């Protein structure tokens, strides 16, 4: 099945059945952000996890199987989407400062995007306003000298 068609069908079924990503994550026993990325085709679920999502959403066999295929991660960044643009803006504004602080704290290296987790939660600000808290948690990989 063509990747975009599968993603569109999965989203349509999820919205039709009013099933949240958090509910699907609980169903498969995974982090919500991981499941959200899998539903977008940027991660893969095991066959068993895909079947659970397929059952919960009433997906056909071909669409369910698409959830466990190896992803091709080439669909980013989309700088026209406002949410994604703001995340890119955060890196543009704070990236150098984050790099300098990371070097001071950990030495010369990088944060892994493979040995990595990401979480998002809704928190309440000091004025009672809704705030979006995103936590990036990656293993520190020190550059080797040779």
N, CA, C and O atoms as a MOPAC input file, in Angstrom:
PM7 MOZYME 1SCF
protein

 N      0.84600 1    -1.17700 1     0.00000 1
 C      0.00000 1     0.00000 1     0.00000 1
 C      0.89200 1     1.24000 1     0.00000 1
 O      1.90100 1     1.29000 1     0.70200 1
 N      0.51300 1     2.22800 1    -0.78500 1
 C      1.25700 1     3.48200 1    -0.85400 1
 C      1.21000 1     4.16700 1     0.50900 1
 O      0.15600 1     4.24200 1     1.14100 1
 N      2.37000 1     4.66800 1     0.95600 1
 C      2.53100 1     5.18000 1     2.31900 1
 C      1.54000 1     6.29400 1     2.67200 1
 O      0.91800 1     6.25000 1     3.73300 1
 N      1.39200 1     7.27300 1     1.81000 1
 C      0.48700 1     8.39300 1     2.10400 1
 C     -0.95900 1     7.91900 1     2.21000 1
 O     -1.71000 1     8.38300 1     3.06700 1
 N     -1.34000 1     7.00100 1     1.34100 1
 C     -2.70200 1     6.45900 1     1.38300 1
 C     -2.95800 1     5.75500 1     2.71400 1
 O     -4.02200 1     5.90900 1     3.31200 1
 N     -1.96900 1     4.97900 1     3.17200 1
 C     -2.11300 1     4.27900 1     4.45000 1
 C     -2.23300 1     5.27600 1     5.59400 1
 O     -3.10200 1     5.12200 1     6.45200 1
 N     -1.37700 1     6.30000 1     5.62400 1
 C     -1.43700 1     7.31300 1     6.68900 1
 C     -2.78000 1     8.02400 1     6.69300 1
 O     -3.37800 1     8.24500 1     7.74600 1
 N     -3.24400 1     8.37900 1     5.50400 1
 C     -4.52800 1     9.08200 1     5.40000 1
 C     -5.67900 1     8.21000 1     5.89500 1
 O     -6.58200 1     8.69200 1     6.57900 1
 N     -5.64200 1     6.92200 1     5.54400 1
 C     -6.70600 1     6.00600 1     5.95700 1
 C     -6.68600 1     5.80500 1     7.47400 1
 O     -7.73500 1     5.79000 1     8.11900 1
 N     -5.49000 1     5.65100 1     8.03500 1
 C     -5.35100 1     5.45500 1     9.47500 1
 C     -5.88500 1     6.68300 1    10.21600 1
 O     -6.61900 1     6.54800 1    11.19500 1
 N     -5.52200 1     7.86400 1     9.75800 1
 C     -5.98600 1     9.08700 1    10.41800 1
 C     -7.50500 1     9.21500 1    10.29800 1
 O     -8.17900 1     9.55600 1    11.27000 1
 N     -8.03700 1     8.94500 1     9.12100 1
 C     -9.49000 1     9.04600 1     8.91600 1
 C    -10.23600 1     8.08800 1     9.84900 1
 O    -11.24000 1     8.47000 1    10.45000 1
 N     -9.75800 1     6.85700 1     9.97200 1
 C    -10.40500 1     5.87600 1    10.84800 1
 C    -10.29800 1     6.30200 1    12.31300 1
 O    -11.24900 1     6.16800 1    13.08300 1
 N     -9.11900 1     6.81800 1    12.68200 1
 C     -8.92600 1     7.24500 1    14.06700 1
 C     -9.87900 1     8.38500 1    14.42500 1
 O    -10.47400 1     8.38900 1    15.50300 1
 N    -10.02000 1     9.34300 1    13.52000 1
 C    -10.92500 1    10.46400 1    13.76100 1
 C    -12.38900 1    10.02500 1    13.73300 1
 O    -13.19900 1    10.47800 1    14.54100 1
 N    -12.71700 1     9.13500 1    12.79100 1
 C    -14.09000 1     8.62500 1    12.69200 1
 C    -14.50300 1     7.91500 1    13.97600 1
 O    -15.62900 1     8.07100 1    14.44900 1
 N    -13.58500 1     7.13700 1    14.53100 1
 C    -13.89100 1     6.36800 1    15.74400 1
 C    -13.61100 1     7.16100 1    17.02400 1
 O    -13.84500 1     6.67600 1    18.13100 1
 N    -13.10800 1     8.38600 1    16.85500 1
 C    -12.80000 1     9.26200 1    18.00600 1
 C    -11.83300 1     8.58300 1    18.98300 1
 O    -12.03100 1     8.61800 1    20.19700 1
 N    -10.78200 1     7.96500 1    18.42400 1
 C     -9.75200 1     7.30800 1    19.21700 1
 C     -8.53700 1     8.23400 1    19.25000 1
 O     -8.04100 1     8.65000 1    18.20300 1
 N     -8.06500 1     8.55100 1    20.44500 1
 C     -6.90800 1     9.44000 1    20.56300 1
 C     -5.60700 1     8.64900 1    20.39100 1
 O     -5.57100 1     7.42600 1    20.52300 1
 N     -4.56400 1     9.38200 1    20.09800 1
 C     -3.23600 1     8.76600 1    20.01300 1
 C     -2.86300 1     8.17500 1    21.36800 1
 O     -2.29300 1     7.08600 1    21.43800 1
 N     -3.18600 1     8.89500 1    22.44900 1
 C     -2.88700 1     8.39200 1    23.79200 1
 C     -3.59000 1     7.06000 1    24.05600 1
 O     -3.01600 1     6.17400 1    24.69000 1
 N     -4.82600 1     6.91100 1    23.57500 1
 C     -5.54900 1     5.64900 1    23.76100 1
 C     -4.87300 1     4.52300 1    22.98100 1
 O     -4.74500 1     3.40400 1    23.47900 1
 N     -4.44500 1     4.82400 1    21.75800 1
 C     -3.74900 1     3.79900 1    20.96700 1
 C     -2.42000 1     3.42900 1    21.61300 1
 O     -2.03800 1     2.25800 1    21.62400 1
 N     -1.71400 1     4.42100 1    22.15100 1
 C     -0.43600 1     4.15700 1    22.81600 1
 C     -0.64500 1     3.22300 1    24.01200 1
 O      0.15000 1     2.31400 1    24.24900 1
 N     -1.70600 1     3.45900 1    24.74600 1
 C     -2.01700 1     2.59300 1    25.89100 1
 C     -2.35200 1     1.17800 1    25.41300 1
 O     -1.96400 1     0.19200 1    26.03900 1
 N     -3.07100 1     1.09400 1    24.30700 1
 C     -3.44700 1    -0.20500 1    23.73800 1
 C     -2.22200 1    -1.03300 1    23.37600 1
 O     -2.19700 1    -2.24200 1    23.60700 1
 N     -1.20000 1    -0.38300 1    22.80600 1
 C     -0.01000 1    -1.12500 1    22.38200 1
 C      1.11100 1    -1.09500 1    23.41600 1
 O      2.12200 1    -1.77900 1    23.25400 1
 N      0.93900 1    -0.30200 1    24.48600 1
 C      1.95800 1    -0.24700 1    25.52900 1
 C      3.20700 1     0.51700 1    25.13900 1
 O      4.31600 1     0.15100 1    25.52700 1
 N      3.02400 1     1.58800 1    24.36300 1
 C      4.15900 1     2.40900 1    23.92200 1
 C      3.93000 1     3.85700 1    24.30600 1
 O      2.82000 1     4.25500 1    24.66000 1
 N      4.98800 1     4.63300 1    24.23100 1
 C      4.95500 1     6.07800 1    24.44100 1
 C      4.06900 1     6.73300 1    23.37800 1
 O      4.12300 1     6.35800 1    22.20700 1
 N      3.26300 1     7.70200 1    23.78100 1
 C      2.33900 1     8.37800 1    22.85100 1
 C      3.05500 1     9.02500 1    21.67900 1
 O      2.58100 1     8.95000 1    20.54600 1
 N      4.19200 1     9.65900 1    21.93900 1
 C      4.92400 1    10.32900 1    20.86200 1
 C      5.44100 1     9.31200 1    19.84900 1
 O      5.42500 1     9.57200 1    18.64600 1
 N      5.90100 1     8.15200 1    20.33100 1
 C      6.36600 1     7.10400 1    19.43400 1
 C      5.21700 1     6.62000 1    18.54300 1
 O      5.38400 1     6.46400 1    17.33300 1
 N      4.06600 1     6.38900 1    19.14400 1
 C      2.90400 1     5.91500 1    18.39000 1
 C      2.46300 1     6.97400 1    17.38200 1
 O      2.12900 1     6.64500 1    16.24400 1
 N      2.45900 1     8.24000 1    17.79200 1
 C      2.09300 1     9.32300 1    16.86400 1
 C      3.02100 1     9.32200 1    15.66200 1
 O      2.57300 1     9.47800 1    14.52600 1
 N      4.32900 1     9.14300 1    15.91200 1
 C      5.30200 1     9.10000 1    14.81000 1
 C      5.07100 1     7.86100 1    13.93300 1
 O      5.20900 1     7.93200 1    12.71200 1
 N      4.72200 1     6.73400 1    14.55000 1
 C      4.44300 1     5.51900 1    13.77200 1
 C      3.21700 1     5.70900 1    12.88500 1
 O      3.20100 1     5.25600 1    11.74000 1
 N      2.19800 1     6.37100 1    13.40600 1
 C      0.98500 1     6.61500 1    12.61500 1
 C      1.27800 1     7.54600 1    11.43600 1
 O      0.56700 1     7.52800 1    10.43100 1
 N      2.33400 1     8.36000 1    11.56700 1
 C      2.74300 1     9.26100 1    10.48200 1
 C      3.74200 1     8.60100 1     9.53100 1
 O      4.16100 1     9.21000 1     8.54700 1
 N      4.12400 1     7.35600 1     9.82500 1
 C      5.04800 1     6.63500 1     8.95300 1
 C      6.51800 1     6.88300 1     9.25800 1
 O      7.37500 1     6.53700 1     8.44500 1
 N      6.83300 1     7.47700 1    10.41800 1
 C      8.22400 1     7.77200 1    10.75300 1
 C      8.83300 1     6.79300 1    11.75100 1
 O     10.02200 1     6.89000 1    12.05300 1
 N      8.05400 1     5.86400 1    12.26300 1
 C      8.52400 1     4.75300 1    13.08400 1
 C      7.69500 1     3.54800 1    12.67200 1
 O      6.71900 1     3.68000 1    11.93400 1
 N      8.08300 1     2.38300 1    13.14700 1
 C      7.29900 1     1.19500 1    12.83300 1
 C      6.89000 1     0.49400 1    14.11200 1
 O      7.60200 1     0.51500 1    15.11600 1
 N      5.73300 1    -0.12200 1    14.04600 1
 C      5.24500 1    -0.93200 1    15.15600 1
 C      5.58500 1    -2.38800 1    14.86900 1
 O      5.79400 1    -2.75900 1    13.71500 1
 N      5.64100 1    -3.21500 1    15.91100 1
 C      5.80400 1    -4.64900 1    15.69100 1
 C      4.51300 1    -5.15200 1    15.03500 1
 O      3.49900 1    -4.45500 1    15.03400 1
 N      4.56000 1    -6.34400 1    14.48900 1
 C      3.35300 1    -6.90900 1    13.88000 1
 C      2.22500 1    -7.00900 1    14.90200 1
 O      1.07000 1    -6.71800 1    14.59100 1
 N      2.56400 1    -7.42200 1    16.12700 1
 C      1.55600 1    -7.56300 1    17.17900 1
 C      0.94800 1    -6.19800 1    17.53100 1
 O     -0.26800 1    -6.07400 1    17.67700 1
 N      1.80000 1    -5.17800 1    17.66400 1
 C      1.31000 1    -3.82800 1    17.97700 1
 C      0.44300 1    -3.29000 1    16.83800 1
 O     -0.59800 1    -2.67700 1    17.07500 1
 N      0.87800 1    -3.52500 1    15.60600 1
 C      0.11800 1    -3.07200 1    14.44100 1
 C     -1.26400 1    -3.72800 1    14.41700 1
 O     -2.25800 1    -3.07900 1    14.09100 1
 N     -1.32300 1    -5.00600 1    14.75900 1
 C     -2.61100 1    -5.70800 1    14.79200 1
 C     -3.53400 1    -5.10200 1    15.84000 1
 O     -4.73800 1    -4.98300 1    15.61300 1
 N     -2.97500 1    -4.71900 1    16.98900 1
 C     -3.78200 1    -4.08700 1    18.03700 1
 C     -4.35200 1    -2.76100 1    17.55100 1
 O     -5.51900 1    -2.46000 1    17.79900 1
 N     -3.53500 1    -1.96600 1    16.85800 1
 C     -4.01300 1    -0.69600 1    16.30300 1
 C     -5.04700 1    -0.97300 1    15.21800 1
 O     -6.08700 1    -0.31500 1    15.16000 1
 N     -4.76000 1    -1.94100 1    14.36500 1
 C     -5.69900 1    -2.30600 1    13.30400 1
 C     -7.04400 1    -2.71600 1    13.85000 1
 O     -8.08500 1    -2.32800 1    13.32000 1
 N     -7.02500 1    -3.50100 1    14.91100 1
 C     -8.27200 1    -3.94000 1    15.55300 1
 C     -9.00200 1    -2.74400 1    16.16400 1
 O    -10.21200 1    -2.59500 1    15.99200 1
 N     -8.26300 1    -1.89300 1    16.87600 1
 C     -8.88300 1    -0.74000 1    17.54400 1
 C     -9.52800 1     0.21800 1    16.54200 1
 O    -10.54800 1     0.84200 1    16.83600 1
 N     -8.92600 1     0.32900 1    15.35900 1
 C     -9.43100 1     1.28000 1    14.36100 1
 C    -10.27900 1     0.63100 1    13.27300 1
 O    -10.88100 1     1.33000 1    12.45900 1
 N    -10.33200 1    -0.69000 1    13.25100 1
 C    -11.08800 1    -1.37700 1    12.20200 1
 C    -10.41100 1    -1.26000 1    10.84700 1
 O    -11.07800 1    -1.07200 1     9.83000 1
 N     -9.06800 1    -1.37300 1    10.82900 1
 C     -8.30900 1    -1.25700 1     9.58200 1
 C     -8.30100 1    -2.58400 1     8.82900 1
 O     -8.39000 1    -3.65300 1     9.43200 1
 N     -8.19400 1    -2.50200 1     7.51700 1
 C     -8.04200 1    -3.72500 1     6.73300 1
 C     -6.61700 1    -4.25800 1     6.89700 1
 O     -5.74500 1    -3.57600 1     7.43500 1
 N     -6.39900 1    -5.48100 1     6.42500 1
 C     -5.11500 1    -6.17200 1     6.61200 1
 C     -3.95800 1    -5.38600 1     6.00600 1
 O     -2.91400 1    -5.24100 1     6.64100 1
 N     -4.12600 1    -4.88400 1     4.80400 1
 C     -3.05000 1    -4.17300 1     4.10300 1
 C     -2.65000 1    -2.88500 1     4.84400 1
 O     -1.46400 1    -2.57800 1     4.96100 1
 N     -3.62600 1    -2.15000 1     5.33400 1
 C     -3.33900 1    -0.91000 1     6.06500 1
 C     -2.69000 1    -1.22600 1     7.39800 1
 O     -1.76000 1    -0.53700 1     7.81700 1
 N     -3.17200 1    -2.26300 1     8.06800 1
 C     -2.57800 1    -2.69200 1     9.33300 1
 C     -1.10800 1    -3.08000 1     9.13500 1
 O     -0.24700 1    -2.69100 1     9.92400 1
 N     -0.83100 1    -3.84000 1     8.08800 1
 C      0.54100 1    -4.26600 1     7.80500 1
 C      1.45600 1    -3.07900 1     7.49700 1
 O      2.65700 1    -3.14700 1     7.75800 1
 N      0.91300 1    -2.00400 1     6.95100 1
 C      1.71300 1    -0.81500 1     6.64000 1
 C      2.33500 1    -0.22200 1     7.90100 1
 O      3.38600 1     0.41700 1     7.83600 1
 N      1.69100 1    -0.43100 1     9.04700 1
 C      2.19800 1     0.10800 1    10.31100 1
 C      3.48800 1    -0.56500 1    10.77800 1
 O      4.21600 1    -0.00400 1    11.59700 1
 N      3.77600 1    -1.75900 1    10.26600 1
 C      4.98500 1    -2.46900 1    10.70300 1
 C      6.06700 1    -2.51800 1     9.62000 1
 O      7.05200 1    -3.24100 1     9.76800 1
 N      5.89500 1    -1.76600 1     8.54700 1
 C      6.92700 1    -1.70200 1     7.50300 1
 C      8.02500 1    -0.73400 1     7.91600 1
 O      7.78700 1     0.19400 1     8.69000 1
 N      9.22500 1    -0.95300 1     7.39900 1
 C     10.33300 1    -0.05700 1     7.71100 1
 C     10.06100 1     1.31400 1     7.11000 1
 O      9.71400 1     1.42100 1     5.93400 1
 N     10.21500 1     2.36000 1     7.91000 1
 C      9.92000 1     3.70700 1     7.41800 1
 C     11.04500 1     4.26700 1     6.54400 1
 O     12.20700 1     3.88100 1     6.67100 1
 N     10.67200 1     5.17200 1     5.66700 1
 C     11.62900 1     5.97100 1     4.91300 1
 C     11.43900 1     7.39000 1     5.42400 1
 O     10.43300 1     8.03700 1     5.13500 1
 N     12.40500 1     7.86200 1     6.17900 1
 C     12.26400 1     9.14300 1     6.89500 1
 C     12.80300 1    10.30400 1     6.05400 1
 O     13.87200 1    10.84600 1     6.33800 1
 N     12.05600 1    10.67300 1     5.02700 1
 C     12.50900 1    11.75900 1     4.16100 1
 C     11.51100 1    12.88500 1     4.06100 1
 O     11.70400 1    13.81300 1     3.27700 1
 N     10.46000 1    12.82400 1     4.83000 1
 C      9.33900 1    13.76700 1     4.69000 1
 C      9.46000 1    14.98200 1     5.60500 1
 O      8.43900 1    15.50900 1     6.04700 1
 N     10.67800 1    15.44300 1     5.90500 1
 C     10.82600 1    16.58400 1     6.79800 1
 C     12.02200 1    17.39600 1     6.36800 1
 O     12.83900 1    16.84400 1     5.63000 1
 N     12.21900 1    18.63700 1     6.74100 1
 C     11.21500 1    19.40600 1     7.46100 1
 C     10.20900 1    20.04300 1     6.51300 1
 O     10.50800 1    20.30000 1     5.34700 1
 N      9.02800 1    20.29100 1     7.02500 1
 C      7.99800 1    21.01100 1     6.29100 1
 C      7.90300 1    22.38400 1     6.94400 1
 O      7.19900 1    22.55700 1     7.93900 1
 N      8.60500 1    23.34700 1     6.39100 1
 C      8.68100 1    24.66600 1     7.02100 1
 C      7.41000 1    25.48400 1     6.81300 1
 O      7.32100 1    26.60200 1     7.32200 1
 N      6.41900 1    24.96400 1     6.07800 1
 C      5.17800 1    25.71800 1     5.89200 1
 C      4.15200 1    25.42400 1     6.97200 1
 O      3.20500 1    26.19100 1     7.15100 1
 N      4.32600 1    24.31800 1     7.69900 1
 C      3.42200 1    24.00600 1     8.80200 1
 C      3.83200 1    24.85400 1    10.00200 1
 O      4.98300 1    24.77500 1    10.43300 1
 N      2.92000 1    25.67000 1    10.56200 1
 C      3.30100 1    26.58500 1    11.64300 1
 C      3.90900 1    25.91600 1    12.87200 1
 O      4.85200 1    26.44800 1    13.45800 1
 N      3.38900 1    24.76700 1    13.26700 1
 C      3.94000 1    24.08600 1    14.44200 1
 C      5.37600 1    23.65100 1    14.17400 1
 O      6.26000 1    23.87400 1    15.00100 1
 N      5.61200 1    23.02800 1    13.01500 1
 C      6.96500 1    22.59000 1    12.67100 1
 C      7.89600 1    23.78600 1    12.49300 1
 O      9.05700 1    23.74900 1    12.90100 1
 N      7.38000 1    24.83200 1    11.88800 1
 C      8.19300 1    26.02900 1    11.68900 1
 C      8.66000 1    26.57800 1    13.03400 1
 O      9.82600 1    26.95000 1    13.17300 1
 N      7.77900 1    26.63500 1    14.02000 1
 C      8.15300 1    27.16600 1    15.33300 1
 C      9.21000 1    26.29400 1    16.00300 1
 O     10.09700 1    26.80800 1    16.68400 1
 N      9.12200 1    24.98400 1    15.81600 1
 C     10.15900 1    24.11600 1    16.36500 1
 C     11.50500 1    24.40500 1    15.69100 1
 O     12.54200 1    24.43900 1    16.35400 1
 N     11.48200 1    24.61000 1    14.37500 1
 C     12.71100 1    24.98000 1    13.67300 1
 C     13.21500 1    26.34200 1    14.14800 1
 O     14.42000 1    26.55900 1    14.27000 1
 N     12.29200 1    27.24600 1    14.41200 1
 C     12.65900 1    28.56700 1    14.91700 1
 C     13.33200 1    28.45300 1    16.29400 1
 O     14.31500 1    29.14300 1    16.56400 1
 N     12.80300 1    27.58600 1    17.15700 1
 C     13.40500 1    27.38500 1    18.47300 1
 C     14.85900 1    26.94000 1    18.31400 1
 O     15.74300 1    27.45200 1    19.00000 1
 N     15.10600 1    26.00000 1    17.42200 1
 C     16.47200 1    25.52400 1    17.19500 1
 C     17.32600 1    26.64800 1    16.60900 1
 O     18.49200 1    26.80000 1    16.97300 1
 N     16.74200 1    27.43700 1    15.70000 1
 C     17.47600 1    28.55700 1    15.12800 1
 C     17.87700 1    29.58400 1    16.17800 1
 O     18.99200 1    30.10300 1    16.14900 1
 N     16.97600 1    29.87500 1    17.09800 1
 C     17.22900 1    30.88900 1    18.12400 1
 C     18.11800 1    30.32900 1    19.24100 1
 O     19.03900 1    31.00700 1    19.69600 1
 N     17.85000 1    29.11300 1    19.67800 1
 C     18.53600 1    28.57100 1    20.85100 1
 C     19.58200 1    27.50700 1    20.53500 1
 O     20.29700 1    27.06700 1    21.43500 1
 N     19.68600 1    27.08600 1    19.27600 1
 C     20.58700 1    25.98800 1    18.92300 1
 C     22.03600 1    26.21300 1    19.31800 1
 O     22.66800 1    25.32100 1    19.88500 1
 N     22.57200 1    27.39200 1    19.02700 1
 C     23.96700 1    27.66400 1    19.37600 1
 C     24.16900 1    27.67600 1    20.88700 1
 O     25.17900 1    27.18200 1    21.39000 1
 N     23.19500 1    28.24700 1    21.61200 1
 C     23.28500 1    28.27100 1    23.07200 1
 C     23.19700 1    26.85300 1    23.63700 1
 O     23.93200 1    26.50600 1    24.56100 1
 N     22.29900 1    26.03300 1    23.08100 1
 C     22.18900 1    24.64300 1    23.52000 1
 C     23.49300 1    23.89700 1    23.25200 1
 O     23.96100 1    23.13300 1    24.09600 1
 N     24.07600 1    24.11700 1    22.07900 1
 C     25.34400 1    23.46400 1    21.71300 1
 C     26.44100 1    23.85500 1    22.70400 1
 O     27.17400 1    22.99200 1    23.18700 1
 N     26.55800 1    25.14500 1    23.00900 1
 C     27.60200 1    25.60600 1    23.92000 1
 C     27.40400 1    25.02800 1    25.31900 1
 O     28.35800 1    24.56900 1    25.94700 1
 N     26.16900 1    25.05100 1    25.79900 1
 C     25.89700 1    24.48400 1    27.12200 1
 C     26.16900 1    22.98300 1    27.14600 1
 O     26.73400 1    22.47200 1    28.11300 1
 N     25.77000 1    22.26900 1    26.08200 1
 C     26.00600 1    20.82800 1    26.01500 1
 C     27.50600 1    20.53800 1    26.04700 1
 O     27.93900 1    19.60900 1    26.72900 1
 N     28.30900 1    21.32700 1    25.31300 1
 C     29.75800 1    21.12500 1    25.33200 1
 C     30.31600 1    21.33700 1    26.73700 1
 O     31.17500 1    20.57900 1    27.18600 1
 N     29.82800 1    22.37000 1    27.43100 1
 C     30.28800 1    22.61600 1    28.79300 1
 C     29.89900 1    21.47000 1    29.73100 1
 O     30.68300 1    21.07800 1    30.59500 1
 N     28.70400 1    20.94500 1    29.56000 1
 C     28.19400 1    19.93300 1    30.47800 1
 C     28.71300 1    18.52700 1    30.17700 1
 O     28.96100 1    17.74600 1    31.09600 1
 N     28.87700 1    18.20200 1    28.88800 1
 C     29.16500 1    16.81900 1    28.49800 1
 C     30.46700 1    16.63400 1    27.73400 1
 O     30.94600 1    15.50600 1    27.61700 1
 N     31.05300 1    17.70200 1    27.21300 1
 C     32.24000 1    17.58500 1    26.37600 1
 C     31.85500 1    17.66900 1    24.91100 1
 O     30.73800 1    18.05500 1    24.56600 1
 N     32.80400 1    17.29900 1    24.05000 1
 C     32.59700 1    17.40500 1    22.60900 1
 C     31.84500 1    16.17900 1    22.10400 1
 O     32.39100 1    15.07700 1    22.07100 1
 N     30.58500 1    16.37900 1    21.71000 1
 C     29.79800 1    15.25100 1    21.23700 1
 C     28.45200 1    15.70500 1    20.73000 1
 O     28.22700 1    16.88800 1    20.47500 1
 N     27.55700 1    14.73900 1    20.58700 1
 C     26.20700 1    15.01000 1    20.09100 1
 C     25.19200 1    14.18400 1    20.88100 1
 O     25.52800 1    13.16500 1    21.48500 1
 N     23.95100 1    14.64900 1    20.86100 1
 C     22.86600 1    13.88500 1    21.45700 1
 C     22.33700 1    12.92700 1    20.39100 1
 O     22.02800 1    13.33700 1    19.27200 1
 N     22.23800 1    11.67200 1    20.74300 1
 C     21.73600 1    10.67100 1    19.81400 1
 C     20.26900 1    10.89800 1    19.49300 1
 O     19.47400 1    11.23100 1    20.37200 1
 N     19.91900 1    10.71800 1    18.23400 1
 C     18.51400 1    10.70000 1    17.83000 1
 C     18.06800 1     9.25800 1    17.60200 1
 O     16.93600 1     9.00800 1    17.18600 1
 N     18.96900 1     8.30900 1    17.88000 1
 C     18.63300 1     6.89000 1    17.76400 1
 C     18.36700 1     6.31200 1    19.14000 1
 O     17.33100 1     5.68100 1    19.35500 1
 N     19.29000 1     6.51600 1    20.08400 1
 C     19.07100 1     6.12100 1    21.47400 1
 C     18.42300 1     7.32900 1    22.13800 1
 O     19.09400 1     8.11800 1    22.80300 1
 N     17.11900 1     7.46700 1    21.95200 1
 C     16.44600 1     8.73700 1    22.16800 1
 C     14.97600 1     8.51300 1    22.50300 1
 O     14.34400 1     7.59100 1    21.98800 1
 N     14.44300 1     9.36400 1    23.36800 1
 C     12.99900 1     9.40300 1    23.58300 1
 C     12.54100 1    10.85200 1    23.53000 1
 O     13.32300 1    11.77100 1    23.77500 1
 N     11.28200 1    11.04500 1    23.21300 1
 C     10.68000 1    12.37400 1    23.19800 1
 C      9.29400 1    12.25600 1    23.81000 1
 O      8.55800 1    11.30600 1    23.54200 1
 N      8.95500 1    13.22500 1    24.62700 1
 C      7.64000 1    13.24800 1    25.25100 1
 C      7.05500 1    14.64900 1    25.14200 1
 O      7.78900 1    15.63800 1    25.13000 1
 N      5.75100 1    14.72600 1    25.06400 1
 C      5.06200 1    16.01100 1    25.07800 1
 C      3.94200 1    15.91200 1    26.09200 1
 O      3.22400 1    14.91500 1    26.16200 1
 N      3.81000 1    16.96700 1    26.87300 1
 C      2.72300 1    16.99300 1    27.83900 1
 C      2.12000 1    18.38700 1    27.92600 1
 O      2.77000 1    19.39300 1    27.64100 1
 N      0.89300 1    18.40900 1    28.31800 1
 C      0.19400 1    19.67100 1    28.55900 1
 C      0.41200 1    20.02100 1    30.02400 1
 O      0.12200 1    19.21900 1    30.91200 1
 N      0.92700 1    21.22900 1    30.27500 1
 C      1.13100 1    21.70500 1    31.64100 1
 C      0.43500 1    23.05100 1    31.79000 1
 O      0.09400 1    23.69500 1    30.79800 1
 N      0.22900 1    23.46600 1    33.02300 1
 C     -0.42800 1    24.73400 1    33.29000 1
 C      0.61600 1    25.75500 1    33.72400 1
 O      1.41600 1    25.50300 1    34.62500 1
 N      0.59100 1    26.90600 1    33.06900 1
 C      1.52000 1    27.97300 1    33.40000 1
 C      1.11600 1    28.72100 1    34.65100 1
 O      0.06700 1    28.45000 1    35.23500 1
 N      1.94800 1    29.66400 1    35.06400 1
 C      1.71400 1    30.41400 1    36.30400 1
 C      0.44800 1    31.26100 1    36.25800 1
 O     -0.11300 1    31.59900 1    37.30000 1
 N     -0.00200 1    31.60300 1    35.05600 1
 C     -1.22600 1    32.39000 1    34.91000 1
 C     -2.43000 1    31.51500 1    34.57500 1
 O     -3.49400 1    32.02100 1    34.21900 1
 N     -2.25500 1    30.19700 1    34.69300 1
 C     -3.33900 1    29.26700 1    34.40700 1
 C     -3.48200 1    28.91800 1    32.93400 1
 O     -4.42000 1    28.22100 1    32.54900 1
 N     -2.55400 1    29.40000 1    32.10100 1
 C     -2.63100 1    29.14700 1    30.66300 1
 C     -2.06500 1    27.77000 1    30.31100 1
 O     -1.20200 1    27.23600 1    31.00800 1
 N     -2.57300 1    27.21100 1    29.21400 1
 C     -2.06800 1    25.92600 1    28.72500 1
 C     -0.67600 1    26.14300 1    28.13900 1
 O     -0.43300 1    27.11200 1    27.42000 1
 N      0.22600 1    25.22900 1    28.45800 1
 C      1.58200 1    25.29000 1    27.93700 1
 C      1.94900 1    23.91900 1    27.37700 1
 O      1.44900 1    22.89400 1    27.84100 1
 N      2.81400 1    23.91200 1    26.38800 1
 C      3.27900 1    22.69100 1    25.73500 1
 C      4.70500 1    22.41600 1    26.19600 1
 O      5.60900 1    23.21100 1    25.93900 1
 N      4.90500 1    21.29400 1    26.87500 1
 C      6.23700 1    20.92600 1    27.36500 1
 C      6.74400 1    19.74500 1    26.55200 1
 O      6.13200 1    18.67700 1    26.53600 1
 N      7.86400 1    19.94900 1    25.88000 1
 C      8.47800 1    18.90100 1    25.06600 1
 C      9.82000 1    18.54200 1    25.69600 1
 O     10.65300 1    19.41400 1    25.94200 1
 N     10.02100 1    17.25200 1    25.95500 1
 C     11.26000 1    16.77700 1    26.55100 1
 C     11.97900 1    15.88200 1    25.54200 1
 O     11.43800 1    14.87100 1    25.09500 1
 N     13.20200 1    16.26800 1    25.19400 1
 C     14.06800 1    15.47300 1    24.33500 1
 C     15.08200 1    14.78500 1    25.23600 1
 O     15.72800 1    15.45300 1    26.04300 1
 N     15.24000 1    13.48400 1    25.12300 1
 C     16.11500 1    12.73300 1    26.00600 1
 C     16.94300 1    11.77200 1    25.16400 1
 O     16.47300 1    10.69600 1    24.79200 1
 N     18.18400 1    12.16900 1    24.86500 1
 C     19.04200 1    11.33900 1    24.02000 1
 C     20.35600 1    11.00100 1    24.69500 1
 O     20.88500 1    11.79100 1    25.47700 1
 N     20.87700 1     9.83300 1    24.39300 1
 C     22.17500 1     9.41300 1    24.90400 1
 C     23.23400 1    10.37200 1    24.37000 1
 O     23.17200 1    10.79100 1    23.21400 1
 N     24.20500 1    10.71700 1    25.21300 1
 C     25.28400 1    11.59300 1    24.77400 1
 C     26.37000 1    10.74500 1    24.12800 1
 O     26.87700 1     9.79900 1    24.73100 1
 N     26.71700 1    11.09100 1    22.90900 1
 C     27.74700 1    10.37300 1    22.15300 1
 C     28.94600 1    11.28600 1    21.98100 1
 O     28.88000 1    12.28900 1    21.27000 1
 N     30.04200 1    10.93100 1    22.63700 1
 C     31.24200 1    11.75700 1    22.57500 1
 C     31.98500 1    11.48600 1    21.27600 1
 O     32.12100 1    10.33600 1    20.85800 1
 N     32.46800 1    12.55700 1    20.63800 1
 C     33.29200 1    12.40000 1    19.44900 1
 C     34.61600 1    11.73700 1    19.84500 1
 O     35.20100 1    12.07600 1    20.87500 1
 N     35.06900 1    10.82200 1    19.04900 1
 C     36.32800 1    10.13200 1    19.31800 1
 C     37.48200 1    10.87300 1    18.66700 1
 O     37.32800 1    11.48200 1    17.60800 1
 N     38.61900 1    10.81500 1    19.30100 1
 C     39.84100 1    11.35700 1    18.69000 1
 C     40.65800 1    10.18300 1    18.18800 1
 O     40.63100 1     9.09400 1    18.76000 1
 N     41.38200 1    10.42400 1    17.11600 1
 C     42.21700 1     9.33200 1    16.57500 1
 C     43.45200 1     9.89700 1    15.92600 1
 O     44.27900 1     9.14300 1    15.41200 1

